[in-house]
Amino acid sequence: MKIGLISDTHSYIDERIMHHLSDCDQIWHAGDVGNNLVLEKLSAAKETVGVYGNIDGTDIRIEWPEFVVKKLNGLTFLMIHIAGAVERYNAKTRELIALHKPDVLICGHSHILKVVRDKRFNLIHMNPGAAGNHGFHKVRTLLKFDIENANLANLQVIELGPKSTKTID
């Protein structure tokens, strides 16, 4: 199963994002969606799973929860928008890790692309960076990976290019 992982779109979606997600089986969004247009575009393209972020209003919070625990092909994933620093997670994230024992923790919020092994909590920490135009990041990014036989495989870092003002209508 191929997953396309994005975060921090902040109401921005463009052709490059949609192009790179077109070969994915599912799209996962780690929060700060921005508006329903982003949800509609992603959901029209593929099965989409996500969590709300700190900038998301009631319209997004009605659609998506604060966190998601998903079990796929022998792996347990925990997705939450604000997790905190690797190995020093916030209280909510530590509580969820203790309860669900995820193999992979997915978050957003920082706009910093990161994939690292967290030895303290024995999991992979993934943050796809920011796919949108709002924030301090200079290059928009997303991640793609396969889930095969209880393993992550074929991890790809996709650079979407610099921030832009062009959007899909």
Summary of the structure (lengths in Angstrom):
residues: 169
radius of gyration: 14.7
end to end distance: 29.5
largest distance: 44.7
contacts: 572
relative contact order: 0.21
helix: 20%
strand: 39%
